[in-house]
Structures are given as structure tokens and as C-alpha cells.
Amino acid sequence: MFKLMNVTAMWPKLDRPYRFDKVENRSVPCDPLADGAEYLVEVEFGDKAQAKALKAYIDDVFDTFAKSPEGKGAEQGNKAYWSDDHGVFHAKTKLKANYNGEATRKPLVVDSNNKPVPDDFKLTSGSTINIAITGVPYKGMGGGVSLRIKAIQVVELAEGPEAIVPFDEVDGGFKGGNKPFGELEQPKKVNGSANSLEDDIPF
């Protein structure tokens, strides 16, 4: 497992599974068992030391795989990380929403005190996070290492875009109140499987 610390989350899709729709040319919400369903978030960071450590981790994962019987002859072509013209490093991380016809558990997301966030929590783009990942090597499609999300800790939550209300205020109309929330239930543990996330919080 590898951890990237104090990185910026970009276009996170973690509240529910998403798949890429070729017609709409974008990721859309979908059922966990749909083809291509996954959870994903791209991260950005400017720390060259972290970038060097990430590259070393990925290369080690792939080299070990290439020396195994399963990976014999594999070549590392695709990259899960890159740098742009401004010297900012990017890494694409994801988790498939299903394996072998069985839905996987959502990535674990916790607050700065390691408390699990509500199930409907939506991480906003621009938030500062710590993220734990594992490298999963593959041989086909050019070969490479996919970065699988294990857990995310929200260090600083960025403000989301404000909704524009297209109405004027109505005098004497309905006024909503804040309904107090009860204590959040702790997530129930599910039976582990080869593709389940570990219960331990790595932060």
C-alpha cells in the first residue's frame, strides 16, 4: 500500500458508482453491477519527492509482476501518473464497483479525525485529502499498473458550487427548519472477499 499526503482531489466520483457514457461523453451515475461501473478520483500535487516515491512504487510493483509467471513478457506502457506543463503531478485512482458479478464496497472515506463520513457525503473538487492506494499490475492493453483506492482522509473540504435560485422570496410562504440529525450509525462490516477493502484506516 502507498499513501499520497496533502494532495488535491479533482473531479471525485465516490458517493456512488459511475461509468463513462460514450453518447454523453462524460461519466454518469450507474448501478454498481453495470459494465464499467467504478469509483474514481484524480489527484494533483506539486511535491516532487512524492512524485518520485510514487514512480518508484509503481515501477517496483510492475517489475515484480513482470518477473512472475503471470506477467512474463509484460511491458509497462500505460502510466497512471503524469506531470503537466506547469510542473504539477497527476495520478488517476479508481476502484471497480463490481468483481465477478458481485458489488464491491464503496471506498472508505473518513474525516480528519478518522470518523467515517455519512453515506451520502460528496467530496468536492479542490479538497485536500490523504489517499491510500495499492498498485494492481496488468499485462494487456499496453500493460501498466492501475492505482486502486483503499481509503481517503479528508483534510480540508473545498466549498462546492453555489446553487442559483431562480425565484424571488414569497412573503408568508413556507419556511423550512433545520431538523436535528441523530447520531450517525457506524458502517456495518461486510464479509470480506478477495476484492473487499480492509477495515483498518491507514491514517
Secondary structure, 3 states (H helix, E strand, C coil): CEEEEEEEEEEEEEEEEEEEECCCCEEEECCCCCCCCEEEEEEEECCHHHHHHHHHHHHHHHHHHHCCCCCCCCCCCCCCEEECCCCCEEEEEEEECEECCEECCCCEEECCCCCECCCCCCCCCCCEEEEEEEEEEECCCCCEEEEEEEEEEEEECCCCCCCCCCCCCCCCCCCCCCCCCCCCCCCCCCCCCCCCCCCCCCC
